[in-house]
């Protein structure tokens, strides 16, 4: 199964060096959305910055960016994709 890496970006990246093995890109997108929901539900900010300033970028094992999600889309009170 392919590996996917879920990096968080603000001014500097927080890299996911372990990655997650998932069956396909659709599963990676579902996983990213679930992680984003969980992170934003647990706190309004991260490292003293509002989630609205953060982006999750998902890469494959070669480092190619496959898609990104605005964390602000998953903040409580927003319509969650």
Secondary structure, 3 states (H helix, E strand, C coil): CEEEEEEEECCCEECCCCCEEECCHHHHHHHHHHHHHHHHHHCCEECCEEHHHCEEEEEECCCCEEEEEEHHHHCCCCCCC
